[in-house]
Amino acid sequence: MDDLPPVIPDPIDFDVIRALVGADARVILDIGANNGWHSAQFSRMFPQAAIHSFEPDTRAIAKFRERVHSPQVVLHEAAIGAADGTAQFHISSGLPPDIPAEKLAQYAQGWDQSGSLRVPKAHLELWPWCRFEETATVAVRSLDSWAHEHGIGAVDFIWADIQGAAGDMIQGGGETLANTRYLYTEYSNKELYEGEPNLPALLAMLPGFSVLKRYPLDVLLRNVALTESI
């Protein structure tokens, strides 16, 4: 991975996303939307865009509906995976030991940010406070099937935060991703969840994309065929 850009230690600057994608973006996908914070940001950043958000955890869905009221945003209560159907979703719980007291009320039903279609693996060792004691059956859509159903052609930007399941998203979304200009997704070079691709494997699954910026656990990619060289 010597030809990759160096890791940027700070979180991604949303101004970078807006400058790349353009204020006239038409379609944004927020996959693994959790409480809707990013979807709300995207609705302000891209006032002309239809924003489609995906979230399977019922606790996060309730928070999303409390936070997001923009008519631009459509919430789909499903996970994005390799194929349509249902699957067992591994529900995260527990609380970080250093969580500020003022945030405790936000997690009255436990930690809802690490649930996954994938079975937790190294995650259990790195964050032992985060437990996965229950599963729930959730709806799963492949990206391509969903896009065909909703008449989605070109996609300007995808934000994917799906806890080790990025490989499944790519497997079920080849056609949609080929029509996506920019993709921001998680990666880990440790197998936090069973079957999670590391960064080289993830990039091998996306041969039409190049790395724009690399962060400790996230990567910003551009579709070479659909974007200008930067």
trRosetta pair geometry for C-beta under 8 A, 3 or more apart (Angstrom, degrees):
i j d omega theta_ij theta_ji phi_ij phi_ji
1 4 4.7 -16 175 3 89 126
1 199 6.7 42 -103 101 146 125
1 200 6.3 -116 -66 -73 106 97
4 199 8.0 22 -95 147 165 137
4 211 5.4 7 -138 68 89 158
4 214 5.8 51 162 -37 115 151
5 8 7.9 3 127 -33 114 93
5 211 6.2 -152 14 121 96 112
5 212 7.5 -15 5 145 145 25
5 213 6.3 -60 79 -120 147 38
5 214 5.3 168 75 10 88 102
6 214 7.1 -156 112 61 21 112
7 214 5.3 -74 -101 112 56 100
7 215 6.5 82 -160 -150 79 18
7 216 5.9 71 -173 -77 128 54
8 12 7.9 90 90 -87 135 59
8 213 5.9 -14 0 -175 135 104
8 214 6.7 143 7 79 81 51
8 215 5.4 -44 64 -96 88 68
9 215 7.9 118 -119 -149 11 72
9 216 6.7 45 -128 -43 52 109
10 13 7.7 30 116 -48 118 87
11 215 7.2 43 -129 -143 36 144
12 16 6.3 -109 -177 54 87 130
12 17 6.9 64 150 -41 122 106
12 184 7.0 -14 -57 -147 173 141
12 213 7.1 122 -112 104 99 141
12 215 6.3 -82 -53 -57 87 145
12 218 6.9 -80 -32 99 119 141
12 220 6.7 121 -115 -54 134 126
13 16 4.5 96 76 -11 90 104
13 17 7.8 -168 99 -3 55 79
14 17 5.3 -44 -157 32 50 114
14 18 6.4 48 148 -18 72 102
14 41 6.3 -95 -134 171 153 133
14 45 6.6 -120 165 -86 114 143
15 18 5.6 -53 -145 39 36 110
15 19 6.1 38 155 -21 67 107
16 19 5.9 -57 -146 37 27 110
16 20 6.3 23 157 -15 63 110
16 213 7.3 7 163 -11 153 159
16 220 7.7 -46 128 -121 127 172
17 20 6.0 -62 -149 39 28 108
17 21 5.8 5 167 -2 68 117
17 45 7.1 17 99 172 109 159
17 157 6.8 82 -169 -147 104 154
17 182 7.7 167 -142 119 78 152
17 184 7.4 -43 -103 -38 117 146
18 21 6.4 -62 -130 47 24 97
18 22 7.7 137 177 -46 53 4
18 23 6.5 30 -172 -75 97 73
18 45 4.9 -125 -90 -165 112 113
18 46 7.6 -158 -118 -60 84 79
19 22 7.9 20 179 -71 20 43
20 182 6.0 85 130 -77 128 157
20 212 7.6 45 -114 -175 149 169
20 222 7.6 -124 -170 -92 129 115
20 230 7.8 -23 -119 -84 101 159
21 25 4.8 1 151 -69 110 133
21 28 7.9 45 -176 -93 156 104
21 46 7.1 -47 114 -85 131 124
21 156 5.2 85 -161 158 106 112
21 157 4.7 -31 -107 -49 139 130
21 181 6.9 131 -123 91 75 132
21 182 5.9 -101 -83 26 92 140
22 25 5.7 140 77 -48 77 79
22 156 7.5 -109 50 -156 92 133
23 45 7.4 -128 -118 163 71 61
23 46 6.5 -174 -155 -114 46 56
23 47 7.2 9 179 22 93 88
23 48 7.6 86 145 15 68 106
24 48 5.7 -2 -148 47 51 144
25 28 6.1 61 135 -55 132 99
25 46 4.4 -46 61 -138 111 131
25 48 7.0 153 69 71 47 92
25 49 4.7 1 104 -78 89 122
25 156 3.9 -179 -147 112 104 172
25 157 6.3 -20 -147 3 150 109
26 48 6.4 -45 -98 121 58 98
26 49 5.6 158 -164 -115 11 67
26 50 6.7 10 164 17 62 85
26 154 7.2 59 65 90 121 105
26 156 6.1 134 41 -30 62 122
27 49 6.3 -177 -65 -157 13 92
27 50 5.6 -11 -107 62 66 92
27 52 7.4 0 -164 3 87 107
27 152 6.3 131 -152 -147 154 102
27 154 6.5 149 32 101 128 65
27 155 4.9 -90 103 -121 118 57
27 156 5.6 146 62 5 63 86
28 42 5.0 -167 125 -179 159 138
28 46 5.8 134 -32 56 137 157
28 49 4.9 44 -5 161 105 145
28 50 7.4 180 29 87 70 45
28 51 4.7 -16 70 -111 105 78
28 52 7.4 173 88 26 53 65
28 155 7.7 116 -101 -167 22 84
28 156 6.1 -40 -75 64 67 103
28 157 5.1 -6 -122 66 83 95
28 158 7.7 167 -165 -86 54 36
28 159 7.5 18 178 1 97 98
29 51 7.8 167 -88 -160 23 56
29 52 5.2 -21 -111 70 72 96
29 53 7.8 159 -164 -86 50 35
29 54 7.4 10 -174 -5 94 108
29 155 6.1 -15 -10 -154 112 131
29 157 7.4 -165 33 100 66 53
29 158 4.5 -8 65 -115 107 79
29 159 7.1 -169 96 33 60 61
29 160 7.8 15 111 -67 104 81
30 33 4.4 71 123 -97 110 98
30 38 5.3 164 -138 101 128 113
30 39 4.7 -127 29 -77 166 85
30 42 6.4 -152 -58 4 121 151
30 51 6.4 25 -7 179 110 101
30 52 7.2 -179 28 90 71 45
30 53 4.3 -12 68 -111 109 80
30 54 7.1 -180 93 22 60 68
30 159 5.1 -2 -118 63 64 109
31 53 7.9 -167 -74 -152 31 45
31 54 4.9 4 -126 48 61 120
31 80 5.0 -36 -151 14 122 143
31 158 6.3 8 0 -171 116 99
31 159 6.8 177 28 89 70 54
31 160 4.4 -6 67 -112 117 74
31 161 7.1 158 90 29 65 54
31 162 5.9 -33 133 -52 99 116
31 169 6.6 90 150 -120 158 143
32 54 6.8 -2 -32 87 35 89
32 55 6.8 89 -148 -98 24 71
32 80 7.8 -88 -38 27 77 105
32 160 6.3 79 17 -167 114 50
32 161 4.0 -139 95 78 130 67
32 162 4.2 -152 -54 -76 132 64
32 163 6.9 159 -133 -5 143 84
33 36 5.9 31 154 -87 109 49
33 38 6.6 -134 -143 57 70 103
33 39 5.3 22 -152 -36 123 120
33 53 3.8 42 -71 -171 158 107
33 54 6.1 138 -12 55 103 39
33 55 4.5 -86 51 -50 91 111
33 60 7.5 150 89 148 70 122
33 64 6.2 62 116 -109 115 136
33 75 7.1 -126 65 -125 157 89
34 37 7.2 -17 86 17 108 92
34 38 7.9 78 45 12 99 103
34 55 6.2 -177 -49 -118 18 128
34 57 7.5 7 -118 48 57 125
34 60 4.7 -97 -155 -153 48 134
34 63 7.5 -23 153 79 68 127
34 64 7.3 157 115 -68 35 103
34 112 6.9 137 -145 115 91 97
34 113 5.9 21 -121 -113 137 78
34 161 7.2 -38 -19 92 112 129
35 60 5.5 -106 -65 -153 58 80
35 63 3.8 -47 -130 119 93 128
35 64 5.6 -163 -163 -67 31 63
35 67 6.0 80 156 -4 85 149
35 112 7.8 102 -55 87 94 123
36 39 4.7 -60 -156 46 68 116
36 40 5.6 72 144 -28 88 98
36 53 6.8 33 -112 -170 76 166
36 63 6.8 -164 12 117 101 80
36 64 3.7 128 -42 -134 114 72
36 65 7.8 162 -38 -30 148 27
36 67 4.3 167 77 77 128 125
36 68 4.1 -127 -174 -27 142 119
36 73 7.7 78 -149 167 108 156
36 75 7.7 -47 -94 -90 111 122
37 40 6.0 -58 -155 34 28 110
37 41 6.6 27 150 -17 63 106
37 67 7.0 -55 -71 164 53 160
38 41 5.4 -53 -150 36 38 113
38 42 6.2 37 153 -20 69 104
38 159 5.7 -134 161 111 147 159
38 161 7.9 140 -5 4 156 135
39 42 5.7 -53 -147 36 32 111
39 43 6.5 36 153 -24 64 102
39 51 5.6 138 -153 145 86 135
39 53 4.5 -18 -90 -80 140 138
39 64 7.3 45 36 -148 142 104
39 68 5.4 -5 99 -102 121 149
39 73 5.1 87 167 -134 118 136
39 75 7.8 14 -139 -84 173 87
40 43 5.8 -51 -150 29 32 112
40 44 7.0 24 153 -11 62 104
40 67 6.0 -88 -50 146 137 107
40 68 5.3 -137 -70 -97 90 89
40 70 7.1 149 -122 -7 62 124
40 73 7.7 -33 -79 -55 48 158
41 44 6.0 -64 -158 39 34 105
41 45 6.0 26 152 -16 71 114
42 45 5.5 -57 -136 43 35 109
42 46 5.7 -17 178 26 72 109
42 49 6.9 -74 158 81 98 141
42 51 5.1 133 107 -115 124 139
42 73 7.9 115 78 -91 104 107
42 157 8.0 -162 -131 86 123 127
42 159 7.5 -140 -64 1 135 136
43 46 7.1 -69 -122 60 18 74
43 47 7.6 59 170 -103 54 48
43 49 7.7 -135 -113 69 46 99
43 51 5.7 -95 -74 4 79 151
43 68 7.5 137 -11 -146 146 102
43 70 4.2 119 -163 62 158 175
43 72 4.8 151 -130 66 100 133
43 73 5.5 -61 -72 -46 127 109
44 47 7.3 0 -158 -72 26 80
46 49 3.7 16 132 0 121 129
46 51 7.3 131 74 -66 119 107
46 156 7.7 161 -134 82 151 149
47 72 7.7 -127 -156 -75 39 152
49 72 6.4 66 86 -172 64 126
49 156 7.0 -95 -116 36 124 139
50 72 6.3 -154 -119 -168 38 74
50 74 7.2 3 -178 3 94 111
51 70 7.6 37 41 94 128 128
51 72 5.3 53 14 134 100 97
51 73 4.6 -27 78 -103 111 71
51 74 7.2 165 87 22 56 65
52 73 8.0 166 -84 -155 21 55
52 74 5.4 -18 -112 67 66 100
52 76 6.4 20 -177 -11 93 117
52 150 7.5 98 -102 128 150 169
52 152 7.7 -58 -8 -87 155 144
53 64 7.0 179 125 -158 145 140
53 68 7.6 69 9 82 162 174
53 73 6.0 15 -8 -170 120 100
53 74 6.9 175 25 85 76 46
53 75 4.9 -30 74 -108 107 64
53 76 6.7 173 84 22 48 73
54 75 7.9 155 -85 -161 24 56
54 76 4.9 -22 -102 70 71 104
54 78 5.9 -54 -152 75 97 71
54 79 6.8 104 158 -129 113 22
54 80 5.4 57 129 -32 164 101
54 141 7.7 -122 -130 48 133 115
55 60 5.2 -121 -180 106 132 119
55 61 5.5 171 105 -78 118 77
55 64 6.1 161 39 -37 158 153
55 75 6.7 -35 30 -161 105 101
55 76 7.8 134 24 76 58 57
55 77 6.7 -36 77 -121 69 51
56 61 7.9 -62 153 -49 10 115
56 77 6.7 98 -112 175 44 59
56 78 5.9 11 -84 -168 90 18
56 79 4.2 -23 -35 -48 138 87
56 89 5.4 -160 120 -96 136 158
56 115 7.5 -128 79 115 100 130
56 136 8.0 172 148 89 105 114
56 138 3.9 45 -168 -166 129 150
56 139 7.0 -165 -117 53 104 66
56 140 7.9 -6 -86 -81 142 64
57 60 4.2 63 81 16 109 109
57 61 6.6 -176 89 -17 53 85
57 89 7.1 -157 -78 147 72 143
57 91 6.9 127 -123 -123 102 85
57 112 5.3 153 143 -169 149 104
57 115 5.1 131 -77 42 125 153
58 61 5.3 -49 -142 33 35 119
58 62 6.6 42 157 -24 64 98
58 136 7.6 -96 -5 149 108 171
59 62 6.1 -53 -159 28 30 110
59 63 7.0 24 147 -12 62 105
59 109 4.8 -152 -121 87 132 139
59 110 7.5 -93 -105 62 173 79
59 112 4.4 -136 91 -99 125 146
60 63 5.6 -56 -152 39 39 111
60 64 6.1 47 148 -27 70 103
60 112 4.8 -179 -55 143 92 130
60 113 7.7 119 -87 -81 127 54
61 64 5.4 -50 -147 31 33 117
61 65 6.5 29 157 -17 65 104
61 75 7.1 126 -141 165 86 138
61 77 5.8 33 -115 -116 142 102
62 65 6.0 -56 -150 36 29 107
62 66 6.7 29 151 -17 62 106
63 66 5.7 -58 -152 36 34 112
63 67 6.2 22 155 -14 69 113
63 106 7.8 58 -117 -163 137 84
63 112 7.8 156 4 75 137 150
64 67 6.0 -68 -147 42 28 104
64 68 5.7 -22 178 19 70 115
64 75 5.8 125 133 -113 137 145
65 68 7.1 -61 -109 52 22 81
65 75 7.1 -95 -75 19 79 165
68 73 5.2 -68 168 88 128 156
68 75 7.2 132 80 -54 136 118
70 73 4.7 78 74 3 99 104
76 141 7.3 -44 153 17 138 145
76 146 7.4 56 -168 -147 168 136
77 139 6.9 76 109 42 74 123
78 138 6.8 146 -139 159 50 96
78 139 4.1 -64 -113 98 97 103
78 140 6.3 158 -177 -101 98 18
78 141 5.0 57 133 -4 145 103
79 87 7.0 -74 60 52 138 117
79 89 6.4 172 -40 -93 143 119
79 117 5.6 141 155 -56 157 117
79 138 5.4 75 -7 116 110 131
79 139 7.1 165 23 90 71 53
79 140 5.0 -28 72 -107 94 75
79 141 7.5 167 83 25 45 66
79 162 7.3 112 -159 -146 93 116
79 165 7.4 -11 177 115 119 167
80 140 7.4 111 -135 -159 9 72
80 141 6.1 -39 -109 74 59 79
80 142 7.3 76 -162 -139 72 22
80 143 5.6 42 -160 -66 120 83
80 146 7.5 -73 -112 1 94 148
80 160 7.7 -86 66 -130 141 107
80 162 6.5 -88 59 -98 96 153
80 165 7.6 146 85 121 73 123
80 168 7.6 150 122 109 68 99
80 169 5.1 45 123 -108 113 95
80 172 7.3 -167 174 77 79 127
80 173 7.4 20 176 -54 119 130
81 87 6.3 90 -50 -3 171 150
81 117 5.6 134 -96 -105 121 175
81 140 4.1 -17 23 -168 127 123
81 141 7.3 124 31 61 74 29
81 142 6.6 -66 82 -84 56 59
81 165 6.4 -60 -107 -180 76 129
81 168 4.5 -35 -154 152 64 129
81 169 7.0 -64 -111 -71 21 54
81 172 6.1 66 114 6 43 151
82 142 6.3 -17 145 -100 23 101
82 168 4.3 -89 -44 -156 84 82
82 169 7.9 -81 -70 -46 52 19
82 171 4.3 -13 -123 91 95 125
82 172 4.4 165 -155 -42 30 110
83 140 7.1 51 82 116 50 118
83 142 5.2 -5 -113 -53 26 118
83 145 7.8 72 -156 -14 47 140
83 172 5.7 -157 -59 -101 41 126
84 140 6.6 166 -146 98 29 75
84 141 5.7 9 -105 -124 77 51
84 142 5.7 -74 -41 2 68 89
84 145 5.1 -74 -49 91 115 170
85 140 5.5 -6 66 59 63 106
86 137 5.2 21 170 -178 125 98
86 138 6.6 163 -153 79 78 32
86 139 6.0 -50 -100 -101 76 39
86 140 6.2 150 -117 9 20 93
87 117 5.3 30 114 -142 143 105
87 137 7.4 164 82 -145 22 61
87 138 6.4 -28 63 60 71 81
87 140 4.9 42 3 -35 109 139
88 117 7.7 118 80 -147 51 60
88 135 4.3 6 -174 174 104 137
88 136 7.3 140 -153 67 59 26
88 137 6.3 -41 -94 -91 55 58
88 138 7.9 98 -144 16 13 82
89 115 5.8 36 164 167 100 116
89 116 7.2 179 -158 93 69 20
89 117 6.0 -45 -107 -87 67 57
89 135 6.2 148 69 -162 44 75
89 136 5.1 -26 58 63 101 80
89 137 7.4 141 9 -121 88 8
89 138 4.3 36 -25 -1 130 128
90 115 6.0 179 87 -153 58 68
90 116 5.3 -11 52 61 105 70
90 117 7.4 145 9 -120 87 6
90 118 7.2 -67 17 81 129 37
90 119 6.2 128 -56 -114 150 43
90 120 6.0 -160 138 -21 153 91
90 132 4.7 9 171 -163 106 127
90 135 5.6 -36 -97 -102 49 88
91 115 5.1 -12 -123 -110 38 119
91 132 6.7 145 70 -145 46 68
91 133 7.6 -51 77 57 95 58
91 134 4.8 -17 49 81 124 90
91 135 6.3 178 -1 -106 89 28
91 136 5.8 63 -49 -4 120 102
92 110 7.3 -170 117 139 62 108
92 111 5.1 -65 130 102 105 96
92 112 6.5 153 70 -121 97 22
92 113 6.7 -67 75 57 147 43
92 114 3.7 103 -83 67 162 90
92 115 4.7 -127 -1 -58 89 65
92 116 7.9 60 -42 -5 105 77
92 130 5.6 -21 -159 -173 109 102
92 131 7.2 131 -160 73 55 43
92 132 5.9 -37 -98 -88 54 79
93 110 3.7 -24 -142 180 78 147
93 111 5.8 131 -158 42 18 80
93 130 7.5 139 67 -162 36 55
93 131 4.9 -35 69 70 89 94
93 132 7.3 153 19 -89 82 30
93 133 6.1 -43 33 23 133 102
93 134 7.4 62 -24 22 130 100
94 110 6.3 49 11 -155 25 100
94 111 5.4 -23 71 10 62 122
94 129 4.8 169 158 153 134 69
94 130 5.1 -161 63 -113 129 30
94 131 4.5 118 -33 8 118 89
95 99 5.4 -76 171 6 102 146
95 104 7.4 25 -148 -125 152 78
95 107 5.8 136 -104 111 105 144
95 110 7.0 -123 -54 -139 80 55
95 111 5.8 170 -91 -48 46 101
95 129 6.7 -66 78 159 36 121
96 99 4.5 121 68 -48 92 93
96 111 7.4 101 -24 -90 73 133
96 127 7.8 -54 -100 -156 84 109
96 129 6.0 118 -112 91 35 148
96 130 7.9 0 -72 -59 68 90
97 129 5.8 -149 -33 -83 85 155
99 103 5.4 -113 175 79 99 117
99 104 6.4 120 118 -78 120 70
99 107 7.3 -54 -172 28 163 142
100 103 4.8 81 68 7 87 105
100 104 7.8 -126 100 -30 50 76
101 104 5.8 -27 -161 -11 43 117
102 105 7.8 -44 177 17 40 101
103 106 5.1 -42 -171 24 68 121
103 107 7.0 35 143 1 83 103
104 107 6.4 -81 -161 50 38 90
104 108 7.7 76 146 -74 68 62
105 108 6.0 2 -161 -53 46 101
107 110 6.0 -38 174 155 93 7
107 111 5.8 7 -150 -78 134 48
107 112 7.0 -167 -126 0 85 88
109 112 7.0 37 89 -53 100 117
111 114 6.3 14 135 15 115 105
111 130 5.9 -83 81 -122 155 88
112 115 6.7 -22 -164 -12 56 115
114 120 7.8 45 147 -95 112 122
114 123 6.8 153 -178 -172 129 141
114 127 7.6 -144 -104 86 164 149
114 130 5.4 16 49 -171 161 142
114 132 8.0 -103 109 -75 107 101
114 163 5.8 129 -163 -118 49 138
115 132 7.9 138 -113 -119 62 99
115 163 6.6 154 86 39 33 164
116 119 7.9 -124 93 -30 112 10
116 120 6.9 127 43 -66 125 73
116 162 7.1 105 -125 158 83 64
116 163 3.7 -124 -82 109 108 119
116 164 5.2 29 -151 46 151 108
116 165 5.9 174 -161 -30 94 109
116 193 5.2 -89 124 -111 163 153
117 138 7.9 -110 -90 60 89 123
117 140 7.0 74 -106 -103 139 127
117 162 7.6 -2 12 168 102 106
117 165 4.8 70 44 -95 108 142
117 168 6.5 -55 81 34 142 167
118 163 7.0 -160 42 119 104 84
118 164 4.2 -100 54 107 148 122
118 165 5.3 -169 -20 -70 107 83
118 168 7.8 -165 -56 -17 102 130
118 193 3.5 85 110 155 127 128
118 194 5.6 -169 -179 54 96 69
118 195 5.9 -141 -134 57 119 100
118 196 6.2 98 159 -60 169 90
119 193 6.4 143 72 -165 38 79
119 194 4.3 11 61 14 97 124
120 123 4.5 -89 -156 61 100 121
120 124 5.2 110 136 -45 116 94
120 132 4.9 164 4 -5 137 154
120 192 7.3 -46 -146 156 68 69
120 193 5.8 -54 -105 -107 37 75
120 194 7.8 24 67 -12 8 84
121 124 6.8 -103 149 10 13 101
121 191 5.1 -21 86 120 146 94
121 192 6.3 141 58 152 86 19
121 193 5.7 140 10 -131 94 16
121 194 5.0 125 -49 -59 122 66
121 196 7.7 -146 30 9 125 112
122 125 5.5 -56 -160 39 55 109
122 126 5.9 43 148 -16 83 110
122 188 7.9 -166 69 142 130 140
122 190 4.7 -100 94 150 168 114
122 191 5.5 120 -6 77 115 59
122 192 5.0 -80 66 -103 95 42
123 126 6.0 -63 -138 44 30 103
123 127 6.0 -31 -178 39 69 102
123 130 6.7 -66 158 85 101 129
123 164 7.9 -90 -39 -44 130 136
123 192 4.3 67 -55 -174 91 87
123 193 6.3 18 -14 -62 126 68
124 127 7.6 -75 -123 64 13 64
124 128 6.6 48 171 -106 56 61
124 130 7.7 -125 -108 80 45 86
124 132 7.4 -84 -85 15 100 111
125 128 6.8 2 -143 -67 22 89
126 190 7.5 118 -47 99 139 153
126 192 7.2 -53 26 -118 137 94
127 130 4.3 24 123 12 113 116
141 145 5.9 -138 -170 79 83 109
141 146 4.3 71 154 -59 135 114
142 145 4.4 83 61 10 95 106
142 146 6.7 -169 83 -6 46 87
142 172 3.1 -126 -140 178 100 124
142 173 6.5 -167 174 -60 79 67
143 146 6.0 -60 -148 40 27 109
143 147 6.1 26 156 -20 65 111
143 169 6.0 65 -35 -166 125 74
143 172 5.5 130 18 109 77 87
143 173 2.9 21 54 -99 136 110
143 176 4.6 -119 138 42 110 149
143 177 7.2 60 107 -38 152 86
144 147 5.7 -56 -143 37 30 111
144 148 6.3 31 158 -19 65 105
144 172 6.1 -139 15 161 94 66
144 173 5.5 179 -35 -116 79 41
144 174 6.8 -8 -59 43 131 63
144 175 4.8 80 -118 42 116 108
144 176 5.3 -151 -86 -18 61 103
145 148 5.9 -55 -150 35 29 110
145 149 6.4 29 154 -19 63 108
145 172 7.3 -42 3 177 98 109
146 149 5.7 -59 -151 36 31 112
146 150 6.3 2 162 3 67 113
146 152 7.6 9 119 22 76 133
147 150 6.3 -71 -142 51 27 94
147 152 4.0 -92 -149 65 80 111
147 153 7.9 132 175 -68 110 21
147 155 7.9 -77 -117 -49 129 121
147 173 7.8 98 -11 -136 129 85
147 175 7.4 -158 72 95 141 103
147 176 4.6 166 -26 -92 159 120
148 151 7.8 30 -176 -69 27 32
148 152 7.8 -66 -40 42 21 79
152 155 6.6 33 168 -67 115 96
152 176 7.0 27 105 -125 117 108
153 179 6.1 -111 163 172 57 153
154 179 5.2 -122 -108 169 48 104
154 180 7.8 148 -168 -88 54 36
154 181 7.6 37 -177 -32 97 96
155 158 6.2 31 146 -50 135 95
155 176 6.4 42 -8 179 137 88
155 179 6.0 95 15 109 83 85
155 180 4.2 -20 75 -105 111 81
155 181 7.0 -150 98 9 60 73
156 180 7.7 -20 63 -153 7 64
156 181 5.3 -15 -152 30 43 124
156 182 7.0 -1 154 29 56 94
157 180 7.6 114 -100 -170 13 94
157 181 6.6 -41 -66 67 58 97
157 182 4.7 -9 -111 69 78 103
157 183 7.7 174 -157 -80 51 33
157 184 7.4 13 -174 1 95 101
158 177 7.8 -56 5 -108 153 77
158 180 5.6 -12 -13 -158 115 144
158 182 7.3 -171 28 99 64 58
158 183 4.9 -3 60 -118 106 74
158 184 7.0 -170 94 33 59 63
158 185 7.5 7 112 -60 103 95
159 184 5.1 -9 -114 67 63 110
160 166 6.0 108 128 -111 134 93
160 169 6.0 166 -146 111 145 176
160 183 6.9 -2 5 -169 116 91
160 184 6.9 170 27 88 70 56
160 185 4.1 -4 67 -107 110 91
160 186 7.0 -114 108 10 80 78
161 185 7.7 -168 -70 -142 44 52
161 186 5.8 88 -126 -31 57 116
162 165 4.3 -78 130 60 112 102
162 166 6.1 145 58 -64 107 61
162 168 7.9 -112 123 58 140 106
162 169 6.3 126 39 -41 157 129
162 185 8.0 -30 22 -148 93 97
162 186 7.2 -159 39 30 55 120
163 186 7.3 29 -71 62 27 161
163 192 7.6 -106 -169 109 69 125
163 193 6.3 90 149 -36 78 146
164 186 7.8 -52 -49 102 36 129
164 188 7.3 -34 -92 24 79 123
164 192 5.5 -137 -76 80 117 95
164 193 2.9 71 168 39 175 131
164 194 7.8 72 163 42 143 38
164 195 7.5 98 163 77 107 71
164 196 3.8 -76 -149 -90 90 121
165 168 4.6 -37 -175 33 84 120
165 169 6.3 94 128 -25 82 92
165 193 7.3 -38 -47 94 67 153
165 196 7.7 -63 -53 -104 31 84
166 169 5.4 -50 -151 34 39 116
166 170 6.4 37 153 -18 69 104
166 185 5.0 102 -124 173 134 133
166 186 6.2 -160 -45 65 130 78
166 187 7.0 -61 34 -86 158 67
166 196 7.6 62 32 -150 89 81
166 197 6.8 -97 78 45 100 103
166 202 6.2 12 109 -125 131 119
167 170 5.7 -55 -148 37 32 109
167 171 6.2 37 152 -24 65 106
167 195 6.8 -124 60 144 145 91
167 196 6.9 176 -2 -143 120 38
167 197 4.5 121 -70 -9 121 114
167 201 7.5 -14 -94 128 121 112
167 202 7.0 -109 -76 -102 81 76
167 205 6.5 180 -128 -53 75 171
168 171 5.5 -51 -145 33 32 116
168 172 6.4 7 163 3 65 109
169 172 6.5 -75 -150 50 24 92
169 173 5.5 -10 164 5 64 135
169 185 7.8 -163 69 -124 146 138
170 173 5.9 -79 -126 53 22 98
170 174 7.1 59 173 -73 62 66
170 177 6.5 15 -131 -39 70 161
170 202 7.6 162 -26 -150 155 71
170 205 4.7 72 135 144 154 130
170 206 6.4 -96 -132 -63 135 91
171 174 7.6 -20 -167 -40 19 93
171 205 7.7 -57 -61 -158 66 132
173 176 4.6 -59 -167 51 87 112
173 177 5.0 88 126 -27 97 101
174 177 5.9 -60 -141 40 24 108
174 178 6.3 30 158 -25 62 106
175 178 5.7 -52 -152 29 30 114
175 179 7.0 9 154 -2 61 107
176 179 6.0 -72 -158 47 34 99
176 180 6.3 43 145 -38 69 110
177 180 5.0 -50 -142 22 41 122
177 183 6.9 10 -141 -68 97 143
177 206 6.9 -100 161 -121 141 97
177 208 7.8 141 130 60 97 122
177 209 7.9 -63 168 -44 110 123
177 223 7.7 173 164 -91 68 120
178 208 6.4 62 -118 47 71 166
178 223 7.5 121 -157 -142 32 133
178 225 7.9 0 -168 53 75 138
179 226 7.5 111 -152 -77 35 150
180 183 5.9 64 125 -60 132 97
180 223 5.9 150 89 -43 60 137
180 226 7.6 172 93 46 27 159
181 222 6.9 -22 163 -150 65 74
181 223 5.4 -114 -140 31 29 115
181 226 4.9 -122 -107 117 70 126
181 227 5.5 106 -163 -61 90 107
182 212 7.9 -20 -135 1 104 146
182 220 7.0 -8 -172 -173 106 87
182 221 6.8 156 -158 84 57 55
182 222 5.5 -25 -103 -105 76 65
182 223 7.1 -113 -64 0 35 85
182 227 7.1 72 -63 -64 82 149
183 206 7.4 -122 59 -141 152 152
183 209 6.4 -45 36 -122 121 151
183 220 7.7 163 88 -155 47 44
183 221 4.6 -12 64 62 92 107
183 222 8.0 -176 24 -80 71 22
183 223 7.5 85 -9 -46 99 88
184 218 6.4 19 179 177 88 115
184 219 7.4 -173 -146 90 53 41
184 220 5.0 -12 -103 -105 87 72
184 221 7.4 -179 -79 21 38 71
185 202 7.4 -161 96 -173 130 139
185 218 6.8 179 96 -149 28 75
185 219 6.4 -17 63 56 72 81
185 221 7.4 -12 18 7 98 116
186 217 5.8 -8 -149 149 85 88
186 218 5.5 -49 -102 -96 48 73
187 197 7.5 -54 -137 98 93 78
187 198 6.8 74 177 -172 104 39
187 199 4.6 82 152 -83 150 77
187 202 5.3 -105 -110 1 121 160
187 217 6.7 -168 63 -172 54 50
187 218 6.9 136 18 -112 76 22
187 219 5.6 17 2 -5 125 114
188 191 7.3 153 101 -90 113 16
188 192 4.8 41 71 -12 168 113
188 196 6.1 16 53 133 106 139
188 198 6.8 -80 96 -117 47 65
188 217 6.1 4 -84 -139 78 93
189 198 4.6 58 -122 -147 56 113
189 199 6.0 -34 -74 1 90 98
190 198 7.9 86 -10 -101 16 102
191 194 6.8 44 164 -107 116 31
191 195 7.6 95 -154 15 113 18
191 196 5.3 154 -145 50 64 99
191 198 7.6 -68 -70 -60 69 89
192 196 5.8 -2 48 27 73 165
193 196 4.6 97 62 -44 80 120
197 201 3.6 -134 -163 101 104 119
197 202 4.6 145 110 -61 121 72
197 205 6.7 -13 -166 -11 178 134
198 201 5.2 89 50 16 65 105
198 202 6.9 -123 103 -10 30 94
199 202 5.5 -54 -141 35 32 114
199 203 6.3 28 161 -16 66 105
199 219 6.7 118 -131 -43 107 146
200 203 5.9 -58 -147 39 30 108
200 204 6.3 34 154 -22 65 106
201 204 5.5 -53 -149 34 33 114
201 205 6.7 33 152 -19 63 103
202 205 5.8 -58 -158 33 32 111
202 206 6.7 0 153 6 65 112
202 219 7.5 142 104 39 141 144
203 206 5.9 -73 -145 54 36 94
203 207 8.0 84 157 -85 63 44
203 209 7.4 -125 -140 80 70 99
203 211 7.1 -40 -107 -50 126 107
204 207 7.0 9 -164 -67 37 83
206 209 4.2 -17 148 28 114 120
206 221 6.5 7 134 -178 150 163
208 223 5.9 10 132 -147 104 77
208 224 5.9 -138 178 31 63 96
208 225 6.0 -36 -167 -3 114 109
209 221 4.1 27 172 171 129 125
209 222 6.4 154 -153 74 79 31
209 223 5.7 -46 -96 -92 78 49
209 224 6.7 -178 -115 -17 22 84
210 221 6.7 155 74 -154 29 78
210 222 5.9 -21 59 59 80 85
210 224 5.5 75 -9 -68 107 103
211 214 5.9 12 180 -58 129 98
211 219 5.9 -61 -129 -172 102 114
211 220 7.4 95 -162 75 62 56
211 221 6.0 -47 -100 -101 46 74
212 220 4.7 -60 65 106 106 100
212 221 6.5 169 5 -111 90 18
212 222 5.2 78 -47 -18 117 105
212 230 6.3 19 -125 71 106 135
213 219 7.3 174 91 -157 54 51
213 220 4.3 22 51 41 91 119
214 218 8.0 169 -161 93 44 52
214 219 5.3 -9 -115 -114 69 85
214 220 7.7 -132 -67 27 35 73
215 218 4.2 5 60 59 121 87
215 219 6.8 -154 28 -74 75 40
215 220 7.7 70 -11 -15 102 90
222 226 7.9 -145 172 71 80 84
222 227 4.6 -83 179 57 117 153
222 230 6.9 112 -7 12 165 123
223 226 4.2 20 98 34 119 109
223 227 5.8 116 67 -1 68 102
224 227 6.9 -78 -125 51 18 85
224 229 8.0 24 -144 -84 80 75
227 230 7.4 -27 143 -25 116 106
